[in-house]
């Protein structure tokens, strides 16, 4: 992913906060001073500050300015749009395809994909790292009509969903997501480089095509010290 101007500003401020150069609770310089310091526009600066606020590193106090959070510990906020979240908060993220191939699905995956058990689907296992730290690991099962044109290089992309739709010439119209906290199995612990039995965030997403049939199911495990789940609800939109 390409770093934008606000990525660069956010990265520099993030490093200063996490390194202790900016103390917890300390007020940051004014927006005008920071714009001059980083040679960026106010729009770019505010975008960078918004990203850091979403990560729990910066707090905005109306009428007072921007402050370092009292307990600044960075966690990457993840929404259903994983690619967008990583593009904004972790453009240096790297994805590795661990394995892929056609396999018969079990009962649980068959039910999620609305197909008969033992039907062959394209299965893939991938690991995401940020600066050498394991942050996520997932398993995907994609039904044949939406998988036949996919190659290993496609599965290894962080922006996989966008590439998947282009390659298979379809459009995702909806996604069902379930998030739960589970105890790390031995495999989860190995992939996320943590102790077995520790809490892990597990997200199961089922993507539906225009036919309203499932195209694929993805089970992702997130390291709880590196990731957090974030959502937003617009009350005004409901009122209209």
PASEBA-1860 file (N, C-alpha, C; in nm, 3 decimals):
! residues 240
1> XXXXXXXX> 0.084/-0.118/0.000/0.000/0.000/0.000/0.088/0.125/0.000 ~ 0.043/0.230/-0.067/0.120/0.354/-0.077/0.092/0.444/0.042 ~ 0.199/0.498/0.101/0.182/0.592/0.211/0.138/0.727/0.159 ~ 0.034/0.783/0.219/-0.012/0.917/0.184/0.051/1.017/0.279 ~ 0.024/1.147/0.254/0.080/1.251/0.340/0.031/1.236/0.483 ~ -0.098/1.201/0.499/-0.148/1.187/0.636/-0.094/1.060/0.702 ~ -0.062/0.956/0.623/0.004/0.838/0.679/0.139/0.876/0.741 ~ 0.214/0.959/0.668/0.346/0.999/0.714/0.337/1.079/0.843
9> XXXXXXXX> 0.242/1.174/0.847/0.224/1.255/0.968/0.180/1.168/1.084 ~ 0.083/1.080/1.059/0.033/0.992/1.165/0.145/0.902/1.217 ~ 0.229/0.851/1.127/0.338/0.762/1.167/0.439/0.835/1.256 ~ 0.470/0.957/1.220/0.568/1.032/1.300/0.513/1.067/1.438 ~ 0.388/1.110/1.443/0.327/1.141/1.572/0.310/1.013/1.656 ~ 0.273/0.904/1.589/0.255/0.776/1.659/0.386/0.732/1.723 ~ 0.495/0.742/1.648/0.626/0.703/1.701/0.666/0.789/1.820 ~ 0.636/0.919/1.812/0.670/1.009/1.922/0.592/0.973/2.048
17> XXXXXXXX> 0.464/0.938/2.030/0.380/0.904/2.145/0.422/0.772/2.206 ~ 0.440/0.670/2.122/0.472/0.538/2.173/0.613/0.529/2.229 ~ 0.702/0.615/2.183/0.840/0.616/2.234/0.852/0.696/2.363 ~ 0.745/0.770/2.399/0.748/0.850/2.521/0.797/0.991/2.500 ~ 0.829/1.027/2.375/0.872/1.163/2.347/0.759/1.261/2.377 ~ 0.636/1.217/2.349/0.516/1.291/2.388/0.456/1.217/2.507 ~ 0.448/1.281/2.622/0.406/1.215/2.745/0.256/1.194/2.751 ~ 0.210/1.090/2.822/0.065/1.067/2.840/-0.002/1.191/2.900
25> XXXXXXXX> -0.113/1.231/2.840/-0.188/1.347/2.888/-0.134/1.480/2.841 ~ -0.019/1.480/2.776/0.042/1.605/2.731/-0.035/1.665/2.615 ~ -0.047/1.798/2.616/-0.113/1.866/2.505/-0.018/1.875/2.386 ~ -0.071/1.842/2.268/0.009/1.854/2.146/0.015/2.000/2.103 ~ 0.113/2.036/2.021/0.117/2.174/1.968/-0.013/2.207/1.895 ~ -0.036/2.333/1.872/-0.158/2.375/1.801/-0.158/2.319/1.659 ~ -0.273/2.313/1.598/-0.282/2.262/1.462/-0.198/2.347/1.366 ~ -0.199/2.478/1.387/-0.120/2.565/1.300/0.029/2.531/1.312
33> XXXXXXXX> 0.076/2.511/1.435/0.218/2.478/1.456/0.252/2.342/1.394 ~ 0.163/2.246/1.409/0.191/2.114/1.353/0.186/2.117/1.201 ~ 0.096/2.195/1.143/0.091/2.208/0.997/0.222/2.264/0.943 ~ 0.274/2.364/1.014/0.401/2.423/0.971/0.516/2.324/0.991 ~ 0.514/2.253/1.103/0.621/2.159/1.133/0.628/2.046/1.030 ~ 0.511/1.994/0.991/0.506/1.881/0.898/0.491/1.925/0.751 ~ 0.474/2.055/0.731/0.455/2.111/0.595/0.336/2.045/0.525 ~ 0.222/2.042/0.594/0.100/1.984/0.538/-0.016/2.080/0.561
41> XXXXXXXX> -0.125/2.053/0.490/-0.245/2.134/0.507/-0.318/2.094/0.635 ~ -0.412/2.178/0.679/-0.489/2.146/0.799/-0.576/2.023/0.776 ~ -0.627/2.004/0.655/-0.710/1.887/0.625/-0.627/1.759/0.644 ~ -0.503/1.761/0.592/-0.415/1.643/0.606/-0.384/1.617/0.753 ~ -0.353/1.722/0.827/-0.321/1.706/0.969/-0.440/1.648/1.045 ~ -0.559/1.700/1.020/-0.677/1.653/1.093/-0.709/1.508/1.059 ~ -0.682/1.469/0.934/-0.700/1.328/0.898/-0.605/1.240/0.978 ~ -0.480/1.284/0.991/-0.382/1.208/1.069/-0.422/1.200/1.215
49> XXXXXXXX> -0.471/1.310/1.271/-0.513/1.312/1.412/-0.635/1.222/1.433 ~ -0.724/1.217/1.334/-0.841/1.130/1.345/-0.799/0.984/1.350 ~ -0.703/0.946/1.268/-0.653/0.809/1.269/-0.595/0.773/1.406 ~ -0.518/0.866/1.464/-0.457/0.839/1.594/-0.561/0.835/1.705 ~ -0.668/0.913/1.690/-0.777/0.908/1.788/-0.847/0.773/1.781 ~ -0.866/0.721/1.660/-0.929/0.590/1.643/-0.843/0.478/1.701 ~ -0.712/0.500/1.703/-0.619/0.401/1.759/-0.605/0.414/1.910 ~ -0.669/0.517/1.968/-0.661/0.536/2.112/-0.536/0.605/2.160
57> XXXXXXXX> -0.469/0.678/2.070/-0.345/0.746/2.106/-0.362/0.895/2.132 ~ -0.464/0.954/2.071/-0.487/1.099/2.082/-0.631/1.124/2.122 ~ -0.651/1.227/2.203/-0.787/1.269/2.241/-0.809/1.413/2.199 ~ -0.925/1.439/2.143/-0.962/1.574/2.103/-1.053/1.634/2.209 ~ -1.015/1.749/2.264/-1.097/1.817/2.364/-1.148/1.947/2.304 ~ -1.278/1.953/2.286/-1.338/2.068/2.219/-1.302/2.198/2.292 ~ -1.247/2.290/2.216/-1.210/2.419/2.272/-1.074/2.421/2.338 ~ -1.013/2.303/2.356/-0.882/2.299/2.423/-0.769/2.251/2.334
65> XXXXXXXX> -0.800/2.164/2.237/-0.697/2.116/2.148/-0.683/1.965/2.151 ~ -0.568/1.917/2.110/-0.540/1.773/2.101/-0.441/1.732/2.209 ~ -0.469/1.617/2.273/-0.387/1.570/2.382/-0.349/1.424/2.360 ~ -0.232/1.387/2.412/-0.193/1.246/2.413/-0.286/1.174/2.511 ~ -0.333/1.056/2.475/-0.422/0.979/2.562/-0.352/0.948/2.695 ~ -0.428/0.937/2.805/-0.367/0.909/2.936/-0.289/0.778/2.939 ~ -0.338/0.677/2.868/-0.270/0.547/2.862/-0.254/0.507/2.715 ~ -0.160/0.569/2.645/-0.147/0.546/2.501/-0.090/0.408/2.466
73> XXXXXXXX> -0.176/0.317/2.428/-0.134/0.185/2.382/-0.201/0.162/2.248 ~ -0.124/0.150/2.144/-0.182/0.143/2.011/-0.242/0.007/1.980 ~ -0.366/0.007/1.928/-0.425/-0.112/1.869/-0.492/-0.069/1.739 ~ -0.475/-0.148/1.635/-0.529/-0.115/1.503/-0.680/-0.140/1.503 ~ -0.761/-0.038/1.475/-0.906/-0.060/1.469/-0.945/-0.130/1.340 ~ -1.023/-0.236/1.352/-1.063/-0.316/1.236/-1.214/-0.311/1.219 ~ -1.258/-0.280/1.097/-1.400/-0.285/1.064/-1.419/-0.395/0.961 ~ -1.543/-0.413/0.912/-1.568/-0.514/0.809/-1.477/-0.487/0.690
81> XXXXXXXX> -1.458/-0.359/0.657/-1.368/-0.322/0.548/-1.224/-0.331/0.598 ~ -1.172/-0.453/0.605/-1.038/-0.477/0.658/-0.933/-0.403/0.575 ~ -0.948/-0.406/0.444/-0.851/-0.339/0.357/-0.845/-0.191/0.387 ~ -0.964/-0.130/0.399/-0.968/0.013/0.429/-0.907/0.044/0.564 ~ -0.933/-0.040/0.663/-0.876/-0.019/0.797/-0.723/-0.026/0.791 ~ -0.670/-0.125/0.719/-0.526/-0.139/0.709/-0.465/-0.026/0.626 ~ -0.536/0.016/0.522/-0.485/0.126/0.439/-0.468/0.252/0.523 ~ -0.562/0.277/0.614/-0.557/0.397/0.697/-0.461/0.384/0.814
89> XXXXXXXX> -0.462/0.268/0.881/-0.392/0.256/1.007/-0.264/0.173/1.002 ~ -0.249/0.090/0.901/-0.130/0.004/0.895/-0.090/-0.021/0.751 ~ -0.052/0.084/0.677/-0.016/0.065/0.536/0.106/-0.023/0.516 ~ 0.185/-0.047/0.623/0.303/-0.133/0.611/0.269/-0.280/0.634 ~ 0.141/-0.312/0.653/0.102/-0.450/0.678/0.146/-0.540/0.562 ~ 0.190/-0.661/0.595/0.231/-0.758/0.495/0.149/-0.886/0.513 ~ 0.108/-0.945/0.402/0.029/-1.069/0.405/0.107/-1.181/0.338 ~ 0.103/-1.298/0.400/0.169/-1.416/0.344/0.067/-1.528/0.328
97> XXXXXXXX> 0.064/-1.586/0.209/-0.022/-1.702/0.184/0.050/-1.825/0.236 ~ -0.007/-1.890/0.336/0.056/-2.006/0.397/0.029/-2.133/0.318 ~ -0.095/-2.147/0.270/-0.130/-2.264/0.188/-0.264/-2.238/0.122 ~ -0.287/-2.308/0.011/-0.416/-2.299/-0.058/-0.437/-2.425/-0.141 ~ -0.562/-2.455/-0.172/-0.594/-2.571/-0.253/-0.742/-2.607/-0.241 ~ -0.784/-2.698/-0.325/-0.924/-2.740/-0.326/-0.943/-2.851/-0.223 ~ -1.043/-2.832/-0.137/-1.070/-2.929/-0.032/-1.220/-2.946/-0.013 ~ -1.258/-3.059/0.041/-1.398/-3.083/0.076/-1.429/-3.013/0.207
105> XXXXXXXX> -1.543/-2.945/0.213/-1.579/-2.870/0.334/-1.649/-2.960/0.435 ~ -1.639/-2.920/0.561/-1.709/-2.991/0.667/-1.848/-2.935/0.687 ~ -1.914/-2.982/0.791/-2.052/-2.945/0.817/-2.069/-2.795/0.840 ~ -1.983/-2.736/0.924/-2.000/-2.595/0.960/-1.982/-2.504/0.839 ~ -1.875/-2.526/0.761/-1.853/-2.444/0.643/-1.961/-2.467/0.538 ~ -2.004/-2.590/0.522/-2.109/-2.620/0.425/-2.237/-2.546/0.459 ~ -2.271/-2.541/0.588/-2.391/-2.470/0.630/-2.379/-2.321/0.603 ~ -2.261/-2.263/0.631/-2.241/-2.120/0.608/-2.247/-2.086/0.460
113> XXXXXXXX> -2.197/-2.177/0.376/-2.193/-2.152/0.232/-2.317/-2.203/0.159 ~ -2.407/-2.267/0.232/-2.532/-2.320/0.175/-2.504/-2.421/0.064 ~ -2.408/-2.511/0.091/-2.375/-2.616/-0.005/-2.373/-2.750/0.069 ~ -2.368/-2.857/-0.006/-2.367/-2.990/0.055/-2.230/-3.019/0.118 ~ -2.229/-3.086/0.233/-2.101/-3.127/0.293/-2.020/-3.211/0.194 ~ -1.890/-3.201/0.205/-1.795/-3.271/0.118/-1.781/-3.208/-0.020 ~ -1.854/-3.097/-0.045/-1.833/-3.024/-0.170/-1.695/-2.960/-0.169 ~ -1.623/-2.965/-0.280/-1.490/-2.906/-0.285/-1.499/-2.754/-0.305
121> XXXXXXXX> -1.422/-2.682/-0.224/-1.412/-2.537/-0.235/-1.264/-2.500/-0.231 ~ -1.235/-2.377/-0.271/-1.097/-2.329/-0.263/-1.071/-2.282/-0.121 ~ -0.976/-2.345/-0.055/-0.941/-2.309/0.083/-0.805/-2.239/0.083 ~ -0.794/-2.140/0.169/-0.667/-2.067/0.181/-0.644/-2.031/0.326 ~ -0.517/-2.025/0.362/-0.478/-1.986/0.497/-0.372/-1.877/0.483 ~ -0.391/-1.764/0.554/-0.303/-1.650/0.537/-0.264/-1.590/0.671 ~ -0.148/-1.525/0.677/-0.101/-1.460/0.798/-0.061/-1.316/0.767 ~ -0.101/-1.224/0.854/-0.068/-1.082/0.838/0.027/-1.039/0.948
129> XXXXXXXX> 0.130/-0.965/0.910/0.225/-0.914/1.007/0.247/-0.764/0.985 ~ 0.284/-0.697/1.093/0.315/-0.555/1.087/0.448/-0.534/1.157 ~ 0.548/-0.495/1.081/0.684/-0.475/1.133/0.732/-0.600/1.207 ~ 0.702/-0.715/1.149/0.748/-0.841/1.204/0.660/-0.900/1.313 ~ 0.559/-0.825/1.357/0.470/-0.872/1.462/0.346/-0.936/1.401 ~ 0.312/-1.057/1.446/0.191/-1.123/1.398/0.069/-1.050/1.450 ~ -0.022/-1.011/1.359/-0.141/-0.938/1.402/-0.270/-1.010/1.366 ~ -0.269/-1.093/1.259/-0.391/-1.161/1.219/-0.359/-1.288/1.142
137> XXXXXXXX> -0.453/-1.380/1.147/-0.440/-1.507/1.075/-0.580/-1.548/1.034 ~ -0.596/-1.591/0.910/-0.731/-1.628/0.868/-0.733/-1.753/0.781 ~ -0.853/-1.811/0.773/-0.881/-1.923/0.685/-1.001/-1.886/0.600 ~ -0.990/-1.911/0.470/-1.097/-1.876/0.377/-1.146/-2.001/0.304 ~ -1.274/-2.001/0.274/-1.334/-2.108/0.192/-1.422/-2.039/0.089 ~ -1.389/-2.056/-0.039/-1.458/-1.985/-0.147/-1.519/-2.088/-0.242 ~ -1.647/-2.069/-0.274/-1.717/-2.166/-0.358/-1.667/-2.157/-0.502 ~ -1.677/-2.266/-0.573/-1.615/-2.280/-0.704/-1.649/-2.169/-0.805
145> XXXXXXXX> -1.776/-2.130/-0.824/-1.802/-2.028/-0.925/-1.728/-1.897/-0.903 ~ -1.689/-1.870/-0.777/-1.622/-1.745/-0.745/-1.473/-1.765/-0.717 ~ -1.422/-1.885/-0.746/-1.283/-1.914/-0.711/-1.198/-1.963/-0.827 ~ -1.260/-2.006/-0.936/-1.184/-2.074/-1.042/-1.080/-1.986/-1.109 ~ -1.099/-1.854/-1.109/-1.004/-1.765/-1.174/-0.900/-1.708/-1.079 ~ -0.909/-1.743/-0.952/-0.815/-1.691/-0.854/-0.681/-1.763/-0.861 ~ -0.574/-1.687/-0.840/-0.440/-1.743/-0.835/-0.379/-1.717/-0.697 ~ -0.270/-1.783/-0.668/-0.205/-1.767/-0.538/-0.170/-1.621/-0.510
153> XXXXXXXX> -0.126/-1.549/-0.613/-0.088/-1.409/-0.595/-0.208/-1.324/-0.552 ~ -0.327/-1.360/-0.597/-0.447/-1.287/-0.557/-0.476/-1.308/-0.409 ~ -0.466/-1.432/-0.366/-0.497/-1.465/-0.226/-0.402/-1.398/-0.129 ~ -0.283/-1.364/-0.176/-0.182/-1.306/-0.088/-0.191/-1.154/-0.077 ~ -0.289/-1.094/-0.141/-0.301/-0.949/-0.139/-0.383/-0.900/-0.018 ~ -0.340/-0.789/0.042/-0.416/-0.731/0.152/-0.550/-0.680/0.100 ~ -0.551/-0.627/-0.022/-0.678/-0.580/-0.082/-0.746/-0.694/-0.158 ~ -0.748/-0.811/-0.098/-0.799/-0.930/-0.166/-0.943/-0.913/-0.214
161> XXXXXXXX> -1.030/-0.856/-0.133/-1.172/-0.846/-0.171/-1.189/-0.772/-0.303 ~ -1.117/-0.662/-0.319/-1.128/-0.585/-0.443/-1.078/-0.668/-0.562 ~ -0.966/-0.735/-0.543/-0.909/-0.818/-0.650/-0.999/-0.938/-0.679 ~ -1.055/-0.995/-0.575/-1.145/-1.110/-0.589/-1.263/-1.075/-0.680 ~ -1.324/-0.959/-0.657/-1.439/-0.920/-0.738/-1.399/-0.894/-0.883 ~ -1.281/-0.834/-0.902/-1.236/-0.808/-1.039/-1.207/-0.939/-1.112 ~ -1.135/-1.028/-1.046/-1.096/-1.154/-1.109/-1.217/-1.241/-1.143 ~ -1.309/-1.252/-1.049/-1.423/-1.342/-1.066/-1.544/-1.273/-1.128
169> XXXXXXXX> -1.531/-1.144/-1.155/-1.636/-1.067/-1.224/-1.771/-1.079/-1.154 ~ -1.770/-1.040/-1.027/-1.896/-1.034/-0.954/-1.886/-0.919/-0.854 ~ -1.995/-0.893/-0.785/-1.997/-0.784/-0.688/-2.050/-0.835/-0.556 ~ -1.977/-0.804/-0.450/-2.025/-0.837/-0.316/-2.135/-0.738/-0.279 ~ -2.251/-0.789/-0.239/-2.361/-0.699/-0.204/-2.383/-0.690/-0.054 ~ -2.336/-0.787/0.023/-2.353/-0.780/0.168/-2.255/-0.873/0.237 ~ -2.243/-0.852/0.366/-2.154/-0.936/0.447/-2.217/-0.955/0.585 ~ -2.222/-1.078/0.629/-2.266/-1.109/0.765/-2.141/-1.133/0.848
177> XXXXXXXX> -2.134/-1.067/0.963/-2.015/-1.080/1.047/-2.054/-1.116/1.189 ~ -1.981/-1.211/1.248/-1.998/-1.245/1.388/-1.861/-1.236/1.455 ~ -1.854/-1.161/1.565/-1.728/-1.142/1.637/-1.744/-1.200/1.777 ~ -1.645/-1.275/1.819/-1.650/-1.333/1.953/-1.510/-1.345/2.010 ~ -1.503/-1.347/2.142/-1.377/-1.369/2.211/-1.367/-1.518/2.242 ~ -1.257/-1.580/2.202/-1.238/-1.723/2.224/-1.099/-1.746/2.283 ~ -1.080/-1.863/2.341/-0.949/-1.900/2.392/-0.862/-1.949/2.275 ~ -0.741/-1.903/2.270/-0.652/-1.940/2.159/-0.622/-2.089/2.162
185> XXXXXXXX> -0.651/-2.155/2.051/-0.611/-2.295/2.037/-0.460/-2.300/2.013 ~ -0.406/-2.420/2.011/-0.262/-2.434/1.986/-0.225/-2.375/1.850 ~ -0.310/-2.397/1.748/-0.281/-2.344/1.615/-0.290/-2.192/1.613 ~ -0.394/-2.136/1.675/-0.406/-1.990/1.682/-0.284/-1.930/1.752 ~ -0.247/-1.992/1.864/-0.133/-1.941/1.941/-0.004/-1.945/1.860 ~ 0.015/-2.051/1.784/0.136/-2.062/1.702/0.139/-1.955/1.594 ~ 0.027/-1.934/1.529/0.023/-1.837/1.420/0.032/-1.693/1.470 ~ -0.028/-1.664/1.587/-0.028/-1.527/1.639/0.086/-1.504/1.739
193> XXXXXXXX> 0.168/-1.608/1.761/0.285/-1.597/1.848/0.246/-1.550/1.988 ~ 0.155/-1.625/2.047/0.110/-1.595/2.181/0.086/-1.727/2.254 ~ 0.050/-1.721/2.379/0.028/-1.842/2.457/-0.110/-1.900/2.431 ~ -0.118/-2.031/2.423/-0.247/-2.098/2.407/-0.333/-2.069/2.529 ~ -0.463/-2.056/2.507/-0.556/-2.029/2.616/-0.582/-1.882/2.639 ~ -0.498/-1.793/2.584/-0.520/-1.649/2.599/-0.637/-1.606/2.510 ~ -0.706/-1.496/2.544/-0.819/-1.451/2.462/-0.774/-1.407/2.323 ~ -0.855/-1.441/2.225/-0.833/-1.402/2.086/-0.964/-1.350/2.030
201> XXXXXXXX> -0.956/-1.246/1.947/-1.074/-1.197/1.878/-1.092/-1.279/1.750 ~ -1.207/-1.343/1.737/-1.234/-1.423/1.617/-1.355/-1.364/1.544 ~ -1.335/-1.337/1.416/-1.441/-1.280/1.334/-1.473/-1.377/1.220 ~ -1.600/-1.408/1.204/-1.645/-1.492/1.094/-1.728/-1.405/0.999 ~ -1.686/-1.398/0.874/-1.754/-1.315/0.774/-1.800/-1.401/0.657 ~ -1.926/-1.386/0.620/-1.981/-1.454/0.503/-2.017/-1.347/0.401 ~ -1.957/-1.356/0.282/-1.980/-1.257/0.177/-2.081/-1.311/0.076 ~ -2.177/-1.226/0.040/-2.284/-1.265/-0.051/-2.271/-1.190/-0.183
209> XXXXXXXX> -2.294/-1.262/-0.294/-2.289/-1.204/-0.427/-2.426/-1.153/-0.468 ~ -2.435/-1.099/-0.591/-2.563/-1.043/-0.639/-2.675/-1.147/-0.640 ~ -2.640/-1.272/-0.653/-2.739/-1.380/-0.653/-2.796/-1.403/-0.514 ~ -2.742/-1.332/-0.415/-2.779/-1.347/-0.275/-2.736/-1.481/-0.217 ~ -2.644/-1.548/-0.287/-2.587/-1.672/-0.238/-2.447/-1.646/-0.184 ~ -2.403/-1.721/-0.082/-2.269/-1.699/-0.027/-2.161/-1.729/-0.130 ~ -2.064/-1.639/-0.138/-1.950/-1.659/-0.228/-1.830/-1.714/-0.151 ~ -1.821/-1.682/-0.023/-1.708/-1.730/0.055/-1.726/-1.700/0.202
217> XXXXXXXX> -1.660/-1.779/0.285/-1.661/-1.755/0.430/-1.517/-1.742/0.477 ~ -1.492/-1.644/0.562/-1.358/-1.614/0.612/-1.362/-1.612/0.764 ~ -1.276/-1.689/0.826/-1.264/-1.689/0.972/-1.129/-1.628/1.006 ~ -1.133/-1.511/1.069/-1.010/-1.437/1.100/-0.988/-1.430/1.249 ~ -0.863/-1.448/1.291/-0.826/-1.438/1.432/-0.730/-1.319/1.446 ~ -0.763/-1.230/1.540/-0.684/-1.109/1.560/-0.614/-1.111/1.695 ~ -0.487/-1.072/1.695/-0.413/-1.062/1.820/-0.473/-0.948/1.902 ~ -0.524/-0.974/2.023/-0.596/-0.871/2.098/-0.509/-0.754/2.143
225> XXXXXXXX> -0.378/-0.773/2.148/-0.291/-0.662/2.184/-0.253/-0.576/2.064 ~ -0.285/-0.623/1.944/-0.251/-0.550/1.823/-0.373/-0.494/1.751 ~ -0.489/-0.557/1.772/-0.609/-0.520/1.698/-0.726/-0.496/1.794 ~ -0.821/-0.413/1.752/-0.948/-0.400/1.821/-1.057/-0.388/1.715 ~ -1.178/-0.428/1.749/-1.290/-0.420/1.656/-1.359/-0.287/1.676 ~ -1.381/-0.215/1.569/-1.443/-0.082/1.577/-1.561/-0.076/1.481 ~ -1.672/-0.017/1.527/-1.788/0.001/1.440/-1.844/0.141/1.463 ~ -1.928/0.186/1.371/-1.986/0.318/1.380/-2.131/0.311/1.333
233> XXXXXXXX> -2.219/0.377/1.405/-2.360/0.378/1.369/-2.408/0.521/1.357 ~ -2.474/0.553/1.247/-2.520/0.689/1.222/-2.668/0.700/1.258 ~ -2.695/0.762/1.373/-2.833/0.776/1.418/-2.913/0.866/1.325 ~ -2.849/0.970/1.269/-2.921/1.061/1.181/-2.973/0.989/1.057 ~ -2.896/0.892/1.007/-2.939/0.820/0.888/-3.067/0.741/0.915 ~ -3.081/0.690/1.039/-3.201/0.615/1.075/-3.323/0.704/1.079 ~ -3.304/0.829/1.121/-3.416/0.922/1.135/-3.473/0.964/1.000 ~ -3.392/0.959/0.894/-3.436/1.010/0.763/-3.531/0.913/0.695
END
